[in-house]
């Protein structure tokens, strides 16, 4: 006759020494120092936005040619390397803004850690 396998009790799942389940919320993510990281990222995002604007302005060159008959020809030359650098700087600024917002959320939503009570049923057998 076969013996039935007994499943662990629900309270055993709360014990980290016997459980392999991943906790629903990781308290290591929510730290107040993330607000300082967010401030630095937001300053860097402003600097990257300024760099994108400056690169875009440097990408356009106006060329004026005066003809012999007195006409004036005006051309705008767009330099691709500066335009590409402006797009890269804008993308970096956008990523820094998104990650800065994430850091703010993780820094603000910190909670005091409460000590979790472990029921006698959930304690390992050697701790009793």
Backbone as a chain_set.jsonl record, in Angstrom:
{"seq": "XXXXXXXXXXXXXXXXXXXXXXXXXXXXXXXXXXXXXXXXXXXXXXXXXXXXXXXXXXXXXXXXXXXXXXXXXXXXXXXXXXXXXXXXXXXXXXXXXXXXXXXXXXXXXXXXXXXXXXXXXXXXXXXX", "coords": {"N": [[0.839, -1.177, 0.0], [0.544, 2.195, -0.847], [1.94, 5.164, 0.54], [0.479, 8.291, 1.177], [1.633, 11.4, 0.012], [2.364, 14.099, 2.065], [1.384, 17.412, 1.887], [2.997, 20.586, 2.355], [1.994, 22.778, 4.997], [-0.006, 25.758, 4.773], [1.074, 27.806, 6.286], [3.744, 27.138, 6.316], [4.777, 28.098, 3.988], [5.29, 30.745, 4.422], [7.636, 30.836, 5.809], [10.903, 31.734, 5.271], [13.093, 30.042, 5.304], [12.276, 27.526, 4.58], [10.859, 27.841, 2.304], [10.804, 28.237, -1.241], [9.634, 30.109, -2.711], [9.261, 33.247, -4.39], [9.188, 36.382, -2.811], [6.305, 38.544, -2.74], [6.637, 41.32, -2.72], [9.54, 43.093, -2.899], [11.453, 44.348, -0.419], [13.929, 45.492, -0.639], [13.993, 47.077, -2.853], [12.581, 49.414, -2.315], [13.836, 52.148, -1.129], [14.903, 55.0, 0.734], [17.16, 56.446, -0.197], [17.007, 56.487, -2.88], [15.785, 58.767, -3.724], [17.767, 60.716, -3.85], [19.265, 59.688, -5.96], [17.376, 59.977, -7.962], [17.218, 62.775, -8.089], [19.771, 63.418, -9.052], [19.642, 62.129, -11.543], [17.594, 63.591, -12.757], [18.786, 66.119, -12.973], [20.847, 65.461, -14.735], [19.242, 64.765, -16.909], [18.158, 67.229, -17.628], [20.523, 68.485, -18.418], [21.194, 66.849, -20.6], [19.027, 67.398, -22.258], [19.491, 70.118, -22.772], [21.903, 69.807, -24.155], [20.974, 68.424, -26.404], [19.409, 70.393, -27.607], [21.381, 72.314, -28.17], [23.042, 70.868, -29.909], [21.272, 70.489, -32.045], [20.9, 73.092, -32.869], [23.476, 73.604, -33.743], [23.574, 72.033, -35.937], [22.472, 73.185, -38.158], [23.49, 75.158, -40.754], [23.741, 78.28, -42.254], [24.158, 79.318, -45.521], [25.099, 81.927, -47.535], [25.063, 83.265, -50.718], [26.218, 85.712, -52.878], [25.3, 86.772, -55.959], [26.623, 87.908, -59.186], [24.802, 89.564, -60.444], [23.479, 90.793, -58.408], [21.597, 89.331, -57.008], [20.661, 87.434, -54.177], [21.421, 84.373, -52.836], [20.225, 82.058, -50.566], [21.008, 79.36, -48.6], [20.354, 76.453, -46.603], [22.265, 74.294, -44.768], [22.238, 71.097, -43.546], [23.813, 69.233, -41.132], [24.498, 65.93, -40.741], [25.804, 64.528, -38.651], [25.616, 66.163, -36.384], [22.851, 66.299, -36.113], [22.242, 63.626, -35.624], [23.597, 63.334, -33.18], [22.085, 65.07, -31.658], [19.636, 63.696, -31.592], [20.431, 61.415, -30.176], [21.166, 62.565, -27.708], [18.666, 63.565, -26.931], [17.257, 61.176, -26.66], [18.671, 60.003, -24.546], [18.089, 61.867, -22.564], [15.333, 61.442, -22.341], [15.254, 58.763, -21.422], [16.563, 59.102, -18.972], [14.702, 60.72, -17.677], [12.489, 58.99, -17.456], [13.588, 56.918, -15.874], [14.276, 58.44, -13.671], [11.739, 59.165, -12.71], [10.869, 56.616, -11.965], [12.705, 56.085, -9.922], [11.927, 58.009, -8.089], [9.364, 57.118, -7.389], [10.036, 54.664, -6.18], [11.55, 55.62, -4.082], [9.806, 57.19, -2.574], [7.764, 55.505, -1.777], [8.51, 54.078, 0.531], [8.346, 51.959, 3.34], [8.001, 51.398, 6.852], [9.752, 48.718, 8.191], [8.192, 45.937, 9.422], [8.364, 43.589, 11.997], [7.933, 40.304, 11.278], [5.737, 38.003, 12.617], [6.272, 34.678, 13.388], [4.457, 31.803, 13.226], [4.074, 29.094, 15.585], [3.698, 26.725, 14.195], [4.94, 27.135, 11.801], [7.603, 27.299, 12.332], [10.862, 25.847, 12.055], [11.639, 22.421, 12.854], [13.918, 22.081, 14.464], [14.133, 24.474, 15.849], [12.296, 24.549, 17.856]], "CA": [[0.0, 0.0, 0.0], [1.331, 3.413, -0.973], [1.647, 6.251, 1.472], [0.198, 9.569, 0.546], [2.591, 12.46, 0.326], [1.701, 15.218, 2.734], [1.786, 18.711, 1.369], [3.3, 21.515, 3.441], [0.882, 23.631, 5.41], [0.034, 27.097, 4.205], [1.952, 28.633, 7.106], [5.125, 26.811, 6.006], [5.199, 28.88, 2.832], [5.73, 32.051, 4.889], [8.96, 30.708, 6.396], [11.864, 31.829, 4.181], [14.087, 28.974, 5.322], [11.741, 26.32, 3.96], [10.144, 28.168, 1.082], [11.589, 28.694, -2.375], [8.816, 31.069, -3.447], [9.755, 34.613, -4.416], [8.229, 37.237, -2.118], [5.492, 39.364, -3.632], [7.184, 42.668, -2.767], [10.904, 43.066, -2.423], [11.694, 45.57, 0.341], [15.213, 46.079, -0.998], [13.781, 48.056, -3.912], [12.024, 50.654, -1.772], [14.819, 52.75, -0.24], [14.833, 56.47, 0.65], [18.304, 57.026, -0.901], [16.68, 56.57, -4.304], [15.392, 60.15, -4.034], [18.996, 61.405, -4.267], [19.579, 59.186, -7.299], [16.405, 60.609, -8.859], [17.597, 64.177, -8.267], [20.937, 63.446, -9.944], [19.189, 61.763, -12.886], [16.819, 64.69, -13.329], [19.743, 67.151, -13.37], [21.494, 64.966, -15.956], [18.258, 64.831, -17.995], [18.109, 68.633, -18.066], [21.769, 68.735, -19.157], [21.098, 66.155, -21.89], [18.074, 68.164, -23.065], [20.192, 71.299, -23.243], [22.87, 69.347, -25.162], [20.225, 68.109, -27.622], [19.039, 71.667, -28.225], [22.589, 72.927, -28.688], [23.476, 70.09, -31.081], [20.341, 70.757, -33.136], [21.224, 74.431, -33.373], [24.761, 73.534, -34.454], [23.421, 71.205, -37.134], [21.993, 73.983, -39.282], [24.394, 76.234, -41.168], [23.175, 79.099, -43.331], [25.148, 79.723, -46.517], [24.573, 83.003, -48.384], [25.896, 83.534, -51.894], [25.818, 86.918, -53.624], [25.603, 86.621, -57.397], [27.117, 89.131, -59.842], [23.697, 90.442, -60.832], [22.892, 91.39, -57.211], [20.689, 88.44, -56.29], [21.225, 86.784, -52.988], [20.952, 83.0, -52.691], [20.386, 81.599, -49.18], [20.818, 77.906, -48.455], [20.531, 75.884, -45.26], [22.964, 73.013, -44.835], [22.017, 70.3, -42.338], [24.899, 68.287, -40.92], [23.903, 64.732, -40.162], [26.41, 64.09, -37.4], [25.042, 66.944, -35.293], [21.446, 65.894, -35.951], [22.28, 62.332, -34.951], [23.979, 63.559, -31.788], [20.929, 65.687, -30.997], [18.668, 62.628, -31.321], [20.969, 60.571, -29.097], [21.054, 63.316, -26.455], [17.241, 63.603, -26.567], [16.887, 59.839, -26.185], [19.267, 59.845, -23.208], [17.29, 62.696, -21.656], [14.056, 60.748, -22.108], [15.492, 57.604, -20.551], [16.859, 59.594, -17.624], [13.439, 61.177, -17.084], [11.679, 57.82, -17.091], [14.201, 56.245, -14.739], [14.151, 59.346, -12.527], [10.378, 58.997, -12.168], [10.853, 55.314, -11.296], [13.456, 56.21, -8.673], [11.098, 58.791, -7.159], [8.306, 56.236, -6.872], [10.637, 53.696, -5.272], [12.044, 56.31, -2.894], [8.701, 57.738, -1.784], [6.902, 54.438, -1.274], [9.174, 53.255, 1.535], [7.54, 51.658, 4.529], [8.763, 50.851, 7.968], [9.721, 47.255, 8.216], [7.609, 45.335, 10.618], [8.862, 42.253, 12.248], [6.889, 39.331, 10.997], [5.625, 36.941, 13.612], [6.252, 33.342, 12.817], [3.634, 30.944, 14.062], [4.795, 27.896, 16.033], [3.584, 25.66, 13.207], [5.809, 27.446, 10.679], [8.997, 27.217, 12.748], [11.49, 24.552, 11.787], [11.588, 21.493, 13.984], [15.06, 22.242, 15.351], [14.037, 25.718, 16.618], [11.291, 24.41, 18.921]], "C": [[0.888, 1.245, 0.0], [0.93, 4.44, 0.078], [1.38, 7.527, 0.693], [1.243, 10.594, 0.974], [1.834, 13.61, 0.972], [2.273, 16.516, 2.194], [2.09, 19.644, 2.533], [2.093, 22.386, 3.742], [1.065, 25.016, 4.803], [0.984, 27.982, 5.001], [3.418, 28.325, 6.841], [5.646, 27.646, 4.842], [5.706, 30.255, 3.247], [7.131, 32.006, 5.479], [10.006, 30.732, 5.287], [12.889, 30.706, 4.179], [13.581, 27.708, 4.65], [11.077, 26.589, 2.625], [11.107, 28.614, -0.007], [10.813, 29.711, -3.196], [9.429, 32.463, -3.346], [8.741, 35.486, -3.694], [7.516, 38.173, -3.095], [6.079, 40.768, -3.784], [8.567, 42.631, -2.158], [11.204, 44.391, -1.736], [13.029, 46.213, 0.01], [15.056, 47.124, -2.093], [13.371, 49.407, -3.351], [12.978, 51.211, -0.711], [14.755, 54.269, -0.386], [15.998, 57.096, -0.112], [18.042, 57.137, -2.4], [16.216, 57.975, -4.702], [16.612, 60.969, -4.46], [19.408, 60.972, -5.671], [18.644, 59.836, -8.319], [16.77, 62.066, -9.116], [18.791, 64.296, -9.219], [20.512, 63.118, -11.378], [18.386, 62.885, -13.54], [17.727, 65.841, -13.751], [20.46, 66.734, -14.654], [20.539, 64.993, -17.147], [18.128, 66.256, -18.519], [19.359, 68.962, -18.882], [21.733, 68.063, -20.529], [20.103, 66.862, -22.809], [18.695, 69.443, -23.608], [21.19, 70.924, -24.342], [22.164, 69.02, -26.479], [19.834, 69.389, -28.362], [20.253, 72.341, -28.86], [23.092, 72.205, -29.938], [22.569, 70.362, -32.282], [20.603, 72.13, -33.743], [22.532, 74.454, -34.144], [24.647, 72.759, -35.76], [23.037, 72.014, -38.358], [22.983, 75.113, -39.539], [23.753, 76.97, -42.342], [24.31, 79.567, -44.244], [24.481, 80.749, -47.434], [25.56, 83.269, -49.506], [25.328, 84.759, -52.611], [26.254, 86.733, -55.078], [26.054, 87.963, -57.975], [25.997, 90.104, -60.204], [22.972, 91.037, -59.63], [21.912, 90.505, -56.464], [21.436, 87.749, -55.152], [20.605, 85.401, -52.843], [21.264, 82.525, -51.265], [20.078, 80.108, -49.135], [21.037, 77.507, -46.994], [21.157, 74.507, -45.428], [22.762, 72.308, -43.495], [23.118, 69.255, -42.24], [24.367, 67.097, -40.131], [24.502, 64.289, -38.847], [25.851, 64.866, -36.204], [23.578, 66.582, -35.047], [21.378, 64.545, -35.237], [22.638, 62.473, -33.486], [22.841, 64.206, -31.004], [19.874, 64.633, -30.667], [19.142, 61.72, -30.191], [20.839, 61.278, -27.752], [19.597, 63.403, -25.994], [16.771, 62.251, -26.049], [17.448, 59.583, -24.789], [18.477, 60.658, -22.191], [15.954, 62.032, -21.339], [14.213, 59.546, -21.198], [15.799, 58.035, -19.123], [15.6, 60.099, -16.927], [12.577, 60.009, -16.63], [12.275, 57.112, -15.875], [14.174, 57.129, -13.502], [12.771, 59.259, -11.891], [10.257, 57.667, -11.426], [11.575, 55.384, -9.952], [12.652, 57.0, -7.639], [10.014, 57.909, -6.553], [8.882, 55.237, -5.877], [11.176, 54.352, -4.015], [10.937, 56.808, -1.994], [7.89, 56.63, -1.126], [7.608, 53.522, -0.271], [8.243, 53.079, 2.721], [8.458, 51.173, 5.627], [8.653, 49.349, 7.944], [9.146, 46.781, 9.538], [8.175, 43.946, 10.782], [7.715, 41.275, 12.085], [6.896, 38.26, 12.08], [5.535, 35.6, 12.901], [5.466, 32.45, 13.759], [4.431, 29.705, 14.469], [4.738, 26.772, 14.997], [4.582, 25.878, 12.07], [7.288, 27.355, 11.034], [9.579, 25.862, 12.389], [11.528, 23.699, 13.052], [12.749, 21.685, 14.944], [15.006, 23.503, 16.191], [13.049, 25.598, 17.764], [11.902, 24.008, 20.214]], "O": [[1.858, 1.331, 0.754], [-0.237, 4.568, 0.449], [2.005, 7.785, -0.335], [1.668, 10.642, 2.128], [0.791, 14.038, 0.478], [3.486, 16.682, 2.066], [1.493, 19.503, 3.6], [1.284, 22.688, 2.865], [2.159, 25.387, 4.378], [1.643, 28.841, 4.416], [4.271, 29.169, 7.114], [6.852, 27.871, 4.737], [6.472, 30.875, 2.51], [7.758, 33.054, 5.635], [10.008, 29.842, 4.437], [13.501, 30.442, 3.144], [14.383, 26.893, 4.194], [10.764, 25.653, 1.89], [12.102, 29.285, 0.267], [11.273, 30.135, -4.256], [10.041, 32.81, -2.336], [7.541, 35.349, -3.935], [8.059, 38.539, -4.137], [6.02, 41.344, -4.87], [8.741, 42.184, -1.024], [11.212, 45.439, -2.382], [13.245, 47.376, 0.349], [15.924, 47.984, -2.24], [13.784, 50.442, -3.874], [12.938, 50.805, 0.45], [14.576, 54.778, -1.492], [15.841, 58.199, -0.636], [18.786, 57.816, -3.109], [16.25, 58.331, -5.88], [16.503, 61.826, -5.337], [19.847, 61.794, -6.475], [19.073, 60.203, -9.413], [16.646, 62.543, -10.244], [18.815, 65.171, -10.085], [20.972, 63.76, -12.322], [18.491, 63.101, -14.748], [17.476, 66.478, -14.774], [20.657, 67.551, -15.553], [20.972, 65.219, -18.277], [18.0, 66.464, -19.726], [19.274, 69.634, -19.91], [22.191, 68.642, -21.513], [20.318, 66.918, -24.02], [18.462, 69.814, -24.758], [21.313, 71.633, -25.341], [22.695, 69.306, -27.552], [19.917, 69.458, -29.589], [20.161, 72.878, -29.964], [23.514, 72.84, -30.905], [23.049, 70.455, -33.412], [20.537, 72.313, -34.958], [22.687, 75.228, -35.089], [25.544, 72.83, -36.6], [23.255, 71.57, -39.486], [23.274, 75.917, -38.653], [23.285, 76.352, -43.298], [25.296, 80.141, -43.782], [23.438, 80.481, -48.03], [26.75, 83.474, -49.266], [24.136, 84.835, -52.907], [27.437, 86.56, -55.369], [25.894, 89.011, -57.349], [26.211, 91.315, -60.264], [21.958, 91.714, -59.798], [21.436, 90.883, -55.393], [22.647, 87.529, -55.187], [19.385, 85.279, -52.739], [22.409, 82.581, -50.816], [19.02, 79.662, -49.578], [21.799, 78.139, -46.263], [20.63, 73.66, -46.148], [23.078, 72.858, -42.44], [23.324, 68.479, -43.172], [23.86, 67.235, -39.018], [23.798, 63.733, -38.004], [25.636, 64.293, -35.136], [23.123, 66.562, -33.904], [20.549, 64.35, -34.348], [22.048, 61.807, -32.635], [22.657, 63.92, -29.821], [19.282, 64.665, -29.589], [18.347, 61.304, -29.348], [20.446, 60.66, -26.763], [19.323, 63.324, -24.797], [15.98, 62.184, -25.108], [16.765, 59.005, -23.944], [18.225, 60.19, -21.08], [15.499, 62.059, -20.196], [13.398, 59.332, -20.301], [15.343, 57.403, -18.171], [15.448, 59.924, -15.718], [12.002, 60.041, -15.542], [11.549, 56.748, -14.95], [14.059, 56.618, -12.388], [12.649, 59.277, -10.667], [9.615, 57.598, -10.377], [11.114, 54.813, -8.963], [12.694, 56.69, -6.448], [9.775, 57.95, -5.346], [8.276, 54.987, -4.835], [11.254, 53.7, -2.973], [11.102, 56.848, -0.775], [7.382, 56.813, -0.02], [7.334, 52.323, -0.229], [7.452, 53.964, 3.047], [9.53, 50.621, 5.381], [7.584, 48.789, 7.704], [9.577, 47.189, 10.617], [8.428, 43.233, 9.811], [6.657, 41.426, 12.695], [7.937, 37.692, 12.408], [4.797, 35.439, 11.928], [5.775, 32.356, 14.947], [5.363, 29.311, 13.769], [5.651, 25.948, 14.936], [5.024, 24.915, 11.443], [8.139, 27.335, 10.144], [8.879, 24.85, 12.413], [11.456, 24.21, 14.17], [12.581, 21.47, 16.145], [15.756, 23.616, 17.162], [12.983, 26.508, 18.59], [11.195, 23.849, 21.209]]}, "num_chains": 1, "name": "protein.A"}
